[in-house]
Amino acid sequence: MSMRAAMLLPLLVSGAMWLIGARLGRWLPPATAVRLLSLAAVVTALSTGFVLAIAAFLVLARAPAIATLGHWSTATVSLNDPIPTSAGLLAGATVLVLLFAASRWFALAGRDLATAAAACRRLGPGTNG
């Protein structure tokens, strides 16, 4: 499989999930649909994020300063790299935005969990819960 095909595959699977996910959810039994579609969504999101990060890294790897730090040749990286510079920079910006959004969501979820735990502790031992 070529690098271009490997990098396009998660994007194509994401598009397919968008097209058939709702129909599949209605067709399957609810318990199966929840498990299958949740797993498919997580795997698709992780693989798409991985591909975006690799695209950004391949463009970043062409920079002479980064190549010196990594002890590789920019000519060798450029020879096998099908990613246009603008696409790699856009992929890198997307990864940074998504990482920031996920970190923010994680922090807010942790805060909400701590608030709920404190509220439960204030209920006292006589609540049977």
Disulfide bonds with the S-S distance in Angstrom:
none
